[in-house]
Amino acid sequence: MKDRILFENIPHGTEYIQTVIEAMQQSKELMIDYQPFNGHRETYHIQPYAMKAYQQRWYVLGYMKEAESIRNIALDRRLAKTLLQALKQKCLSHLANQ
């Protein structure tokens, strides 16, 4: 049956899927360095609501604090990502060890 059920190959952005899924499951916010195709790099904070594969690209739909609205962003335009809570815990742990 595998030659009769065809999936679209998605070449980029798949390395971020698990992080986005975890953020959605835990209702966490993601901090993302993002560079649009014809734009400059910026850091955004997004609360992901959903993911979608469309025309060989993964997209995340979520509330973006900086825009104060729901936005759709392509995962292959992400340059880095972190769960904010994990980042805060690392900082607190580092400060406690100093």
All heavy atoms as an XYZ file, in Angstrom:
821
protein
N       0.810     -1.199      0.000
C       0.000      0.000      0.000
C       0.854      1.265      0.000
O       0.369      2.322     -0.363
C      -0.927      0.010      1.211
C      -2.037     -1.023      1.186
S      -3.190     -0.863     -0.189
C      -4.022      0.630      0.162
N       2.112      1.178      0.433
C       2.888      2.403      0.547
C       3.153      3.072     -0.801
O       3.373      4.265     -0.850
C       4.183      2.198      1.326
C       5.280      1.485      0.598
C       6.497      1.418      1.491
C       7.680      0.865      0.741
N       8.868      0.837      1.572
N       3.098      2.316     -1.890
C       3.253      2.946     -3.197
C       1.939      3.540     -3.711
O       1.906      4.183     -4.748
C       3.838      1.964     -4.208
C       2.955      0.747     -4.442
O       2.141      0.417     -3.563
O       3.090      0.130     -5.518
N       0.853      3.349     -2.940
C      -0.447      3.895     -3.327
C      -0.886      5.050     -2.435
O      -1.857      5.727     -2.733
C      -1.490      2.785     -3.284
C      -1.204      1.715     -4.341
C      -2.124      0.544     -4.255
N      -3.501      0.961     -4.458
C      -4.536      0.145     -4.264
N      -4.335     -1.101     -3.870
N      -5.757      0.574     -4.463
N      -0.197      5.253     -1.322
C      -0.481      6.387     -0.435
C       0.727      7.295     -0.498
O       1.812      6.935     -0.050
C      -0.743      5.928      1.007
C      -1.935      4.965      1.034
C      -0.978      7.135      1.920
C      -2.155      4.300      2.365
N       0.552      8.472     -1.057
C       1.670      9.365     -1.328
C       1.631     10.585     -0.420
O       0.579     11.200     -0.244
C       1.642      9.794     -2.796
C       1.580      8.647     -3.807
C       1.411      9.188     -5.212
C       2.810      7.771     -3.703
N       2.777     10.908      0.119
C       2.914     12.094      0.951
C       3.844     13.076      0.262
O       4.792     12.683     -0.427
C       3.479     11.744      2.330
C       2.516     10.986      3.186
C       2.566      9.610      3.249
C       1.549     11.650      3.910
C       1.675      8.899      4.034
C       0.659     10.955      4.701
C       0.716      9.572      4.764
N       3.604     14.330      0.494
C       4.456     15.371     -0.070
C       5.764     15.440      0.717
O       5.754     15.421      1.951
C       3.697     16.699      0.029
C       4.379     17.858     -0.603
C       3.521     19.111     -0.534
O       2.671     19.227      0.360
O       3.737     19.983     -1.371
N       6.891     15.507      0.038
C       8.182     15.657      0.682
C       8.346     17.110      1.133
O       8.156     18.030      0.347
C       9.307     15.281     -0.279
C      10.660     15.383      0.369
O      10.802     15.192      1.572
N      11.661     15.688     -0.417
N       8.682     17.311      2.404
C       8.879     18.659      2.935
C      10.343     18.772      3.349
O      10.754     18.230      4.367
C       7.937     18.933      4.115
C       6.491     18.755      3.646
C       8.165     20.336      4.672
C       5.457     18.821      4.732
N      11.144     19.472      2.553
C      12.591     19.452      2.743
C      13.124     20.246      3.937
O      14.160     19.902      4.488
C      13.133     20.034      1.437
C      12.030     20.849      0.891
C      10.757     20.209      1.362
N      12.451     21.320      4.354
C      12.998     22.169      5.412
C      11.957     22.428      6.499
O      10.770     22.396      6.252
C      13.458     23.510      4.838
C      14.470     23.375      3.757
N      15.762     22.975      3.996
C      14.383     23.553      2.425
C      16.417     22.925      2.862
N      15.604     23.268      1.882
N      12.455     22.740      7.694
C      11.588     23.107      8.793
C      11.178     21.965      9.692
O      10.670     22.182     10.774
N      11.430     20.730      9.258
C      10.992     19.584     10.054
C      11.737     19.464     11.380
O      11.217     18.879     12.321
C      11.141     18.268      9.259
O      12.492     18.140      8.841
C      10.222     18.245      8.047
N      12.925     20.042     11.473
C      13.698     19.951     12.721
C      13.049     20.725     13.867
O      13.406     20.543     15.024
C      15.143     20.419     12.508
C      15.277     21.874     12.115
C      15.246     22.134     10.616
O      14.691     21.336      9.862
O      15.787     23.184     10.208
N      12.076     21.584     13.567
C      11.418     22.385     14.603
C      10.062     21.829     15.021
O       9.442     22.332     15.948
C      11.218     23.823     14.117
C      12.497     24.486     13.679
C      12.622     25.010     12.406
C      13.577     24.590     14.544
C      13.797     25.626     12.002
C      14.749     25.192     14.149
C      14.854     25.709     12.877
O      16.005     26.310     12.473
N       9.598     20.797     14.343
C       8.246     20.291     14.598
C       8.055     19.873     16.045
O       7.066     20.237     16.672
C       7.908     19.138     13.631
C       7.765     19.697     12.220
C       6.637     18.420     14.050
C       7.575     18.633     11.161
N       8.976     19.088     16.599
C       8.806     18.598     17.969
C       8.757     19.752     18.975
O       7.960     19.735     19.909
C       9.930     17.613     18.341
C       9.721     16.934     19.672
C       8.427     16.129     19.736
O       8.068     15.425     18.794
N       7.724     16.232     20.838
N       9.568     20.764     18.786
C       9.557     21.925     19.694
C       8.214     22.644     19.635
O       7.659     23.020     20.666
C      10.690     22.899     19.323
O      11.932     22.210     19.442
C      10.703     24.107     20.243
N       7.680     22.814     18.441
C       6.386     23.493     18.292
C       5.278     22.648     18.911
O       4.408     23.172     19.611
C       6.085     23.805     16.809
C       4.698     24.394     16.652
C       7.133     24.758     16.254
N       5.309     21.338     18.681
C       4.301     20.451     19.270
C       4.340     20.538     20.791
O       3.305     20.640     21.446
C       4.499     19.001     18.786
C       4.135     18.897     17.305
C       3.674     18.025     19.620
C       4.504     17.569     16.672
N       5.537     20.496     21.372
C       5.670     20.601     22.827
C       5.126     21.931     23.336
O       4.462     21.985     24.368
C       7.127     20.424     23.239
C       7.622     19.004     23.087
C       9.118     18.865     23.347
O       9.756     19.830     23.824
O       9.651     17.779     23.051
N       5.400     23.000     22.630
C       4.887     24.313     23.037
C       3.362     24.329     22.989
O       2.712     24.879     23.882
C       5.462     25.409     22.139
N       2.778     23.714     21.964
C       1.314     23.654     21.882
C       0.745     22.795     23.005
O      -0.229     23.179     23.650
C       0.875     23.106     20.521
C       1.083     24.082     19.389
S       0.309     23.596     17.828
C       1.213     22.115     17.405
N       1.347     21.637     23.278
C       0.860     20.738     24.324
C       0.927     21.380     25.701
O       0.049     21.179     26.532
C       1.673     19.444     24.334
C       1.403     18.545     23.164
C       2.347     17.346     23.135
O       3.497     17.403     23.563
N       1.844     16.241     22.594
N       1.982     22.156     25.940
C       2.211     22.749     27.259
C       1.736     24.189     27.356
O       1.972     24.850     28.370
C       3.702     22.677     27.585
C       4.244     21.269     27.618
C       5.760     21.233     27.685
O       6.414     22.216     28.010
N       6.343     20.090     27.363
N       1.099     24.695     26.298
C       0.645     26.093     26.238
C       1.791     27.054     26.550
O       1.637     27.981     27.347
C      -0.530     26.320     27.192
O      -1.613     25.513     26.811
N       2.926     26.809     25.911
C       4.108     27.640     26.113
C       4.309     28.585     24.943
O       3.787     28.387     23.855
C       5.363     26.768     26.261
C       5.312     25.792     27.391
C       5.313     26.467     28.719
C       5.330     25.414     29.821
N       4.903     25.929     31.088
N       5.084     29.595     25.197
C       5.419     30.590     24.187
C       6.781     30.263     23.592
O       7.679     29.830     24.298
C       5.462     31.949     24.874
C       5.719     33.112     23.975
C       5.633     34.404     24.772
O       4.535     34.949     24.887
O       6.683     34.832     25.296
N       6.917     30.478     22.286
C       8.201     30.286     21.617
C       8.841     31.636     21.325
O       8.148     32.587     20.966
C       8.014     29.547     20.291
C       7.584     28.092     20.377
C       7.176     27.594     19.009
C       8.699     27.248     20.941
N      10.142     31.718     21.511
C      10.900     32.892     21.100
C      11.624     32.497     19.818
O      12.362     31.504     19.800
C      11.906     33.295     22.170
C      12.690     34.541     21.809
S      13.747     35.116     23.159
C      14.869     33.731     23.339
N      11.379     33.229     18.752
C      11.851     32.831     17.432
C      12.631     33.944     16.770
O      12.171     35.084     16.707
C      10.641     32.495     16.531
C       9.844     31.337     17.127
C      11.089     32.164     15.122
C       8.502     31.165     16.482
N      13.812     33.608     16.280
C      14.526     34.499     15.358
C      14.005     34.152     13.983
O      14.111     33.005     13.546
C      16.036     34.278     15.424
C      16.637     34.829     16.695
O      16.035     35.723     17.285
O      17.708     34.352     17.080
N      13.437     35.127     13.306
C      12.720     34.884     12.061
C      13.155     35.875     11.000
O      13.293     37.065     11.271
C      11.221     35.024     12.333
C      10.319     34.650     11.193
C      10.064     33.321     10.895
C       9.705     35.627     10.425
C       9.229     32.972      9.862
C       8.859     35.282      9.389
C       8.627     33.947      9.114
O       7.796     33.612      8.085
N      13.379     35.376      9.804
C      13.778     36.253      8.711
C      12.872     35.994      7.508
O      13.007     34.969      6.829
C      15.231     36.033      8.309
C      15.682     37.018      7.261
C      17.193     37.024      7.110
O      17.906     36.356      7.835
N      17.673     37.797      6.174
N      11.931     36.901      7.237
C      11.082     36.740      6.051
C      11.930     36.739      4.790
O      13.059     37.225      4.782
C      10.165     37.968      6.082
C      10.251     38.501      7.472
C      11.595     38.095      7.994
N      11.375     36.220      3.704
C      12.094     36.089      2.446
C      12.709     37.415      1.996
O      13.864     37.475      1.607
C      11.169     35.539      1.367
C      11.846     35.318      0.056
C      12.800     34.319     -0.097
C      11.555     36.112     -1.037
C      13.435     34.108     -1.303
C      12.188     35.913     -2.253
C      13.124     34.907     -2.380
N      11.949     38.482      2.045
C      12.445     39.799      1.616
C      12.538     40.781      2.781
O      12.274     41.968      2.619
C      11.535     40.388      0.525
C      11.674     39.669     -0.791
O      12.761     39.220     -1.131
N      10.594     39.546     -1.526
N      12.921     40.298      3.946
C      12.960     41.175      5.105
C      14.212     40.993      5.926
O      15.114     40.244      5.567
N      14.259     41.702      7.048
C      15.414     41.584      7.934
C      15.054     40.714      9.136
O      13.889     40.552      9.480
C      15.912     42.969      8.356
C      14.891     43.785      9.084
N      13.868     44.435      8.438
C      14.732     44.036     10.404
C      13.112     45.068      9.337
N      13.614     44.836     10.520
N      16.070     40.201      9.774
C      15.921     39.286     10.903
C      15.362     40.022     12.120
O      15.837     41.098     12.469
C      17.283     38.688     11.211
C      17.288     37.697     12.319
C      18.685     37.137     12.471
N      18.750     36.238     13.587
C      19.751     35.431     13.805
N      20.778     35.405     12.993
N      19.742     34.634     14.837
N      14.372     39.381     12.756
C      13.785     39.920     13.978
C      13.481     38.779     14.933
O      13.372     37.630     14.527
C      12.493     40.677     13.662
C      12.725     41.950     12.864
C      11.476     42.817     12.786
O      10.787     42.948     13.803
O      11.210     43.326     11.704
N      13.334     39.113     16.213
C      12.953     38.125     17.218
C      11.500     38.344     17.586
O      11.089     39.473     17.864
C      13.847     38.234     18.467
O      15.206     37.998     18.077
C      13.448     37.223     19.520
N      10.734     37.262     17.572
C       9.311     37.322     17.892
C       8.982     36.338     19.004
O       9.689     35.355     19.207
C       8.461     36.952     16.667
C       8.591     37.908     15.516
C       9.195     37.514     14.334
C       8.097     39.195     15.598
C       9.310     38.384     13.265
C       8.213     40.071     14.529
C       8.812     39.664     13.374
O       8.929     40.526     12.319
N       7.888     36.614     19.689
C       7.346     35.715     20.699
C       5.980     35.269     20.185
O       5.115     36.102     19.924
C       7.200     36.426     22.042
C       8.521     36.896     22.572
N       9.110     38.078     22.175
C       9.377     36.314     23.437
C      10.259     38.216     22.790
N      10.458     37.151     23.560
N       5.820     33.950     20.023
C       4.585     33.430     19.453
C       4.037     32.298     20.318
O       4.796     31.475     20.828
C       4.789     32.978     17.991
C       3.452     32.656     17.338
C       5.759     31.842     17.887
C       3.522     32.514     15.832
N       2.728     32.301     20.489
C       2.026     31.223     21.179
C       1.389     30.373     20.083
O       0.383     30.777     19.497
C       0.970     31.787     22.120
C       1.552     32.657     23.204
C       0.504     33.493     23.910
O      -0.676     33.463     23.590
N       0.950     34.268     24.881
N       1.990     29.223     19.752
C       1.505     28.436     18.617
C       0.170     27.763     18.901
O      -0.034     27.196     19.964
C       2.615     27.406     18.396
C       3.291     27.289     19.710
C       3.155     28.615     20.391
N      -0.739     27.856     17.914
C      -2.058     27.233     18.011
C      -2.183     26.009     17.119
O      -2.862     25.054     17.453
C      -3.158     28.216     17.619
C      -3.259     29.444     18.486
C      -3.627     30.654     17.937
C      -3.000     29.406     19.845
C      -3.730     31.796     18.714
C      -3.088     30.538     20.628
C      -3.459     31.733     20.054
O      -3.558     32.861     20.821
N      -1.559     26.074     15.940
C      -1.713     24.992     14.960
C      -0.513     24.956     14.024
O       0.220     25.932     13.908
C      -2.990     25.207     14.152
N      -0.354     23.809     13.349
C       0.694     23.635     12.333
C       0.037     23.107     11.071
O      -0.945     22.368     11.139
C       1.738     22.623     12.799
C       2.555     23.085     13.959
S       3.752     21.820     14.441
C       4.792     21.751     13.006
N       0.622     23.458      9.923
C       0.085     22.988      8.654
C       1.215     22.842      7.642
O       2.107     23.679      7.574
C      -0.937     23.984      8.112
C      -1.526     23.557      6.799
C      -2.553     24.529      6.295
C      -3.102     24.011      4.975
N      -4.287     24.684      4.563
N       1.150     21.783      6.853
C       2.060     21.616      5.728
C       1.328     22.099      4.485
O       0.208     21.681      4.211
C       2.462     20.157      5.574
N       1.974     23.016      3.754
C       1.359     23.581      2.555
C       2.441     23.876      1.527
O       3.409     24.578      1.841
C       0.592     24.857      2.914
C      -0.038     25.551      1.735
C      -1.138     25.013      1.089
C       0.491     26.740      1.271
C      -1.714     25.649      0.001
C      -0.080     27.395      0.184
C      -1.175     26.839     -0.448
O      -1.729     27.472     -1.522
N       2.301     23.343      0.350
C       3.246     23.533     -0.749
C       4.691     23.313     -0.316
O       5.559     24.160     -0.492
C       3.062     24.905     -1.399
C       1.721     25.044     -2.070
C       1.566     26.346     -2.825
O       2.335     27.291     -2.652
N       0.557     26.401     -3.668
N       4.930     22.174      0.292
C       6.251     21.721      0.730
C       6.889     22.607      1.793
O       8.120     22.695      1.882
C       7.194     21.570     -0.466
C       6.759     20.494     -1.435
C       7.767     20.269     -2.516
O       8.247     21.207     -3.139
N       8.107     19.008     -2.733
N       6.090     23.229      2.619
C       6.609     24.036      3.729
C       5.717     23.831      4.951
O       4.516     23.713      4.832
C       6.615     25.525      3.369
C       7.544     25.851      2.227
C       7.431     27.264      1.809
N       8.235     28.092      2.708
C       8.245     29.414      2.672
N       7.505     30.060      1.809
N       9.008     30.097      3.493
N       6.345     23.817      6.134
C       5.606     23.775      7.389
C       5.323     25.191      7.843
O       6.199     26.061      7.796
C       6.411     23.056      8.467
C       6.326     21.573      8.379
C       7.285     20.723      7.919
C       5.219     20.758      8.759
N       6.844     19.438      7.989
C       5.577     19.425      8.496
C       3.963     21.023      9.289
C       4.717     18.362      8.759
C       3.105     19.959      9.541
C       3.489     18.646      9.287
N       4.110     25.431      8.321
C       3.700     26.732      8.842
C       3.162     26.575     10.252
O       2.593     25.543     10.592
C       2.596     27.350      7.967
C       3.077     27.761      6.605
C       3.097     26.870      5.551
C       3.536     29.059      6.382
C       3.550     27.248      4.293
C       3.991     29.442      5.126
C       3.990     28.531      4.096
O       4.440     28.916      2.856
N       3.344     27.626     11.061
C       2.786     27.683     12.405
C       1.835     28.869     12.460
O       2.189     29.977     12.048
C       3.888     27.852     13.479
C       3.282     28.049     14.847
C       4.808     26.655     13.471
N       0.650     28.615     12.967
C      -0.346     29.658     13.190
C      -0.383     29.920     14.683
O      -0.498     28.983     15.478
C      -1.714     29.197     12.695
C      -2.865     30.146     12.941
C      -2.736     31.363     12.022
C      -4.193     29.448     12.715
N      -0.248     31.187     15.088
C      -0.268     31.483     16.504
C      -0.350     32.969     16.783
O      -0.258     33.800     15.877
N      -0.523     33.280     18.062
C      -0.602     34.678     18.492
C       0.808     35.228     18.652
O       1.615     34.699     19.415
C      -1.360     34.795     19.813
C      -1.456     36.220     20.294
C      -2.404     37.083     19.754
C      -0.587     36.702     21.264
C      -2.480     38.395     20.174
C      -0.664     38.015     21.694
C      -1.610     38.852     21.143
O      -1.686     40.159     21.548
N       1.107     36.304     17.926
C       2.411     36.953     17.994
C       2.289     38.216     18.833
O       1.547     39.129     18.486
C       2.921     37.284     16.585
C       4.340     37.817     16.576
S       4.908     38.222     14.911
C       5.023     36.602     14.182
N       3.017     38.248     19.947
C       2.939     39.393     20.870
C       3.289     40.717     20.204
O       2.611     41.713     20.400
C       3.875     39.179     22.067
C       3.345     38.279     23.123
C       4.303     38.288     24.305
C       3.744     37.514     25.453
N       4.634     37.558     26.617
N       4.360     40.714     19.434
C       4.835     41.965     18.839
C       3.816     42.575     17.883
O       3.691     43.791     17.788
C       6.165     41.745     18.102
C       7.345     41.466     19.016
C       7.367     40.060     19.607
O       6.574     39.189     19.192
O       8.190     39.830     20.506
N       3.079     41.747     17.185
C       2.072     42.229     16.237
C       0.700     42.366     16.896
O      -0.214     42.940     16.304
C       1.969     41.274     15.053
N       0.569     41.817     18.105
C      -0.701     41.793     18.834
C      -1.827     41.231     17.973
O      -2.941     41.739     17.949
C      -1.064     43.187     19.361
C      -0.089     43.711     20.386
C      -0.471     45.059     20.953
O      -1.432     45.687     20.451
O       0.189     45.483     21.911
N      -1.485     40.138     17.248
C      -2.476     39.498     16.392
C      -2.030     38.071     16.071
O      -0.902     37.676     16.358
C      -2.672     40.282     15.093
O      -1.482     40.269     14.331
N      -2.927     37.333     15.459
C      -2.622     35.979     15.035
C      -1.891     36.054     13.708
O      -2.306     36.762     12.790
C      -3.905     35.137     14.935
C      -4.493     34.978     16.338
C      -3.613     33.776     14.306
C      -5.804     34.262     16.385
N      -0.775     35.327     13.617
C       0.065     35.348     12.417
C       0.388     33.927     11.985
O       0.353     32.996     12.788
C       1.376     36.098     12.684
C       1.196     37.565     12.953
C       0.688     38.269     11.694
N       0.317     39.629     11.926
C       1.079     40.673     11.663
N       2.279     40.515     11.181
N       0.628     41.888     11.896
N       0.759     33.802     10.747
C       1.167     32.553     10.144
C       2.626     32.702      9.716
O       2.943     33.610      8.957
C       0.263     32.284      8.935
C       0.445     30.914      8.369
O       0.796     29.977      9.062
N       0.199     30.795      7.082
N       3.511     31.828     10.214
C       4.920     31.942      9.855
C       5.443     30.602      9.332
O       5.004     29.541      9.755
C       5.793     32.431     11.025
C       5.740     31.464     12.197
C       5.393     33.821     11.466
C       6.757     31.766     13.256
N       6.364     30.660      8.398
C       6.964     29.462      7.811
C       8.089     28.962      8.707
O       8.946     29.733      9.127
C       7.499     29.780      6.425
N       8.077     27.669      8.993
C       9.120     27.102      9.857
C      10.500     27.155      9.229
O      11.496     27.237      9.931
C       8.791     25.648     10.205
C       7.773     25.433     11.300
C       7.596     23.943     11.558
C       8.183     26.122     12.582
N      10.590     27.132      7.911
C      11.924     27.167      7.309
C      12.535     28.562      7.351
O      13.679     28.749      6.974
C      11.919     26.607      5.889
C      11.024     27.382      4.938
O      10.219     28.211      5.390
O      11.120     27.134      3.726
N      11.818     29.547      7.842
C      12.355     30.897      8.020
C      12.831     31.121      9.456
O      13.309     32.176      9.797
C      11.295     31.952      7.688
C      10.814     31.879      6.278
C      11.792     32.551      5.366
N      11.352     32.410      3.997
C      12.149     32.235      2.981
N      13.438     32.206      3.158
N      11.681     32.102      1.772
N      12.691     30.131     10.290
C      13.152     30.233     11.671
C      14.649     30.020     11.712
O      15.153     29.066     11.148
C      12.509     29.163     12.552
C      11.090     29.419     12.829
C      10.559     28.269     13.622
N       9.206     28.630     13.994
C       8.643     28.276     15.101
N       9.278     27.529     15.966
N       7.423     28.642     15.372
N      15.330     30.877     12.408
C      16.782     30.736     12.528
C      17.175     30.109     13.855
O      18.210     29.517     13.989
C      17.442     32.113     12.364
C      17.117     32.797     11.047
C      17.672     34.208     11.032
C      17.659     32.012      9.873
N      16.336     30.253     14.838
C      16.569     29.653     16.154
C      15.249     29.617     16.883
O      14.343     30.374     16.584
C      17.586     30.470     16.949
N      15.136     28.740     17.849
C      13.911     28.685     18.625
C      14.207     28.187     20.018
O      15.121     27.404     20.227
C      12.861     27.824     17.947
C      12.996     26.321     18.164
C      14.161     25.740     17.432
C      14.312     24.264     17.712
N      15.697     23.921     17.856
N      13.458     28.658     20.982
C      13.598     28.175     22.351
C      12.243     28.257     23.032
O      11.427     29.120     22.725
C      14.587     29.022     23.194
O      14.157     30.378     23.167
C      15.996     28.912     22.677
N      12.004     27.370     23.953
C      10.855     27.504     24.833
C      11.262     28.488     25.917
O      12.282     28.318     26.560
C      10.491     26.156     25.475
C       9.862     25.136     24.550
C       9.786     23.780     25.239
C       8.488     25.579     24.113
N      10.469     29.521     26.101
C      10.849     30.566     27.052
C      11.024     30.035     28.461
O      11.934     30.437     29.169
C       9.815     31.689     27.038
C       9.889     32.632     25.850
C       8.837     33.729     25.993
C      11.251     33.250     25.720
N      10.173     29.120     28.884
C      10.302     28.602     30.240
C      11.636     27.879     30.413
O      12.315     28.049     31.415
C       9.154     27.663     30.584
C       9.234     27.177     32.015
C       8.046     26.341     32.418
O       7.151     26.087     31.638
N       8.044     25.917     33.656
N      12.029     27.083     29.424
C      13.318     26.382     29.508
C      14.459     27.384     29.556
O      15.415     27.206     30.300
C      13.472     25.448     28.315
N      14.377     28.444     28.792
C      15.399     29.478     28.784
C      15.487     30.160     30.155
O      16.567     30.354     30.692
C      15.102     30.505     27.697
C      16.113     31.630     27.525
C      17.469     31.080     27.134
C      15.619     32.617     26.492
N      14.331     30.489     30.731
C      14.319     31.128     32.057
C      14.911     30.208     33.115
O      15.655     30.644     33.977
C      12.892     31.513     32.425
C      12.360     32.680     31.632
C      10.916     32.976     32.000
C      10.341     34.047     31.107
N       8.915     34.265     31.350
N      14.594     28.906     33.034
C      15.134     27.957     34.006
C      16.649     27.865     33.896
O      17.339     27.799     34.903
C      14.498     26.584     33.819
C      13.068     26.526     34.299
C      12.411     25.188     34.011
O      12.958     24.336     33.325
N      11.222     25.012     34.547
N      17.177     27.868     32.677
C      18.622     27.827     32.492
C      19.276     29.066     33.087
O      20.315     28.988     33.728
C      18.968     27.726     31.006
C      18.740     26.371     30.415
C      19.137     26.355     28.957
C      18.833     25.028     28.311
N      19.150     25.017     26.880
N      18.673     30.233     32.885
C      19.220     31.473     33.427
C      19.202     31.456     34.952
O      20.181     31.827     35.588
C      18.429     32.676     32.913
S      18.699     33.015     31.169
N      18.087     31.008     35.527
C      17.990     30.947     36.990
C      18.982     29.960     37.558
O      19.615     30.219     38.589
C      16.561     30.586     37.397
C      15.503     31.658     37.145
C      14.125     31.108     37.471
C      15.788     32.915     37.970
N      19.157     28.829     36.886
C      20.113     27.816     37.331
C      21.536     28.367     37.264
O      22.322     28.166     38.166
C      19.982     26.567     36.464
O      20.955     25.632     36.802
N      21.839     29.082     36.192
C      23.169     29.675     36.029
C      23.448     30.702     37.131
O      24.530     30.725     37.725
C      23.280     30.315     34.656
C      24.596     31.006     34.418
N      25.763     30.311     34.239
C      24.917     32.333     34.379
C      26.761     31.159     34.081
N      26.272     32.383     34.150
N      22.453     31.537     37.420
C      22.632     32.545     38.472
C      22.795     31.907     39.844
O      23.570     32.398     40.668
C      21.440     33.503     38.474
C      21.331     34.441     37.267
C      20.020     35.210     37.306
C      22.513     35.389     37.204
N      22.079     30.819     40.086
C      22.166     30.128     41.373
C      23.543     29.505     41.565
O      24.016     29.379     42.694
C      21.083     29.076     41.478
N      24.186     29.104     40.486
C      25.495     28.463     40.565
C      26.654     29.443     40.646
O      27.797     29.034     40.809
C      25.695     27.528     39.372
C      24.796     26.310     39.432
O      24.427     25.875     40.497
N      24.424     25.801     38.269
N      26.387     30.730     40.514
C      27.479     31.714     40.567
C      27.811     32.097     41.985
O      27.126     32.072     42.891
C      27.102     32.973     39.778
C      27.123     32.720     38.306
C      26.906     34.011     37.511
O      26.516     35.042     38.047
N      27.155     33.931     36.229
